[in-house]
Amino acid sequence: MLIDTDVMIWYMRGNDKAAVILENLTNIMLSAVTYMELVQGMRNKAELLSLEATLST
C-alpha cells in the first residue's frame, strides 16, 4: 500500500489512529517524493535517525 506524507507525519507524531492503521498493514511503500518530503521536514539529525528507524521497521 502506498502511504501519503501526511499519514506518515501523523504516525511519527504519535497519532493513535495512524498507528493502528499502519501497524496492521503488511506491505507499506513510500514514493520517492514522500520520502524526500519527510527528509526535508526533519529539524535535526535525531529526527532524521528516528525517521530512518521508523522506515526500517
C-alpha positions as CSV (number, residue, x, y, z in Angstrom):
1,M,0.0,0.0,0.0
2,L,1.3,3.4,-0.9
3,I,1.3,5.8,2.1
4,D,0.9,9.5,1.9
5,T,3.2,12.0,3.6
6,D,0.5,13.3,5.9
7,V,-0.2,9.8,7.3
8,M,3.5,9.2,8.0
9,I,3.7,12.5,9.8
10,W,0.7,11.7,11.9
11,Y,2.2,8.3,12.7
12,M,5.6,9.8,13.7
13,R,3.8,12.4,15.9
14,G,2.1,9.7,17.8
15,N,-1.4,9.7,16.3
16,D,-3.2,6.6,17.6
17,K,-5.4,6.2,14.5
18,A,-2.5,6.4,12.1
19,A,-0.5,3.9,14.3
20,V,-3.3,1.4,14.3
21,I,-3.7,1.5,10.5
22,L,0.0,1.5,9.6
23,E,0.9,-1.2,12.2
24,N,-1.7,-3.6,10.7
25,L,-0.5,-3.2,7.1
26,T,1.9,-5.8,5.8
27,N,3.3,-4.1,2.8
28,I,3.9,-0.4,3.1
29,M,5.5,1.6,0.4
30,L,6.6,5.3,0.1
31,S,7.1,7.2,-3.1
32,A,10.4,9.0,-3.7
33,V,8.5,12.3,-3.3
34,T,7.0,11.3,0.0
35,Y,10.4,10.2,1.3
36,M,12.0,13.5,0.2
37,E,9.2,15.5,1.9
38,L,9.8,13.6,5.1
39,V,13.5,14.1,5.0
40,Q,13.1,17.8,4.2
41,G,10.8,18.2,7.2
42,M,13.3,16.8,9.7
43,R,14.5,19.6,12.1
44,N,17.7,17.8,13.2
45,K,19.8,14.7,12.8
46,A,18.0,13.0,15.7
47,E,14.7,13.3,13.9
48,L,16.3,12.0,10.7
49,L,17.6,9.0,12.6
50,S,14.2,8.4,14.1
51,L,12.7,8.5,10.6
52,E,15.2,6.0,9.3
53,A,14.5,3.7,12.3
54,T,10.7,4.0,11.7
55,L,11.1,3.2,8.0
56,S,13.4,0.2,8.6
57,T,10.7,-1.5,10.7
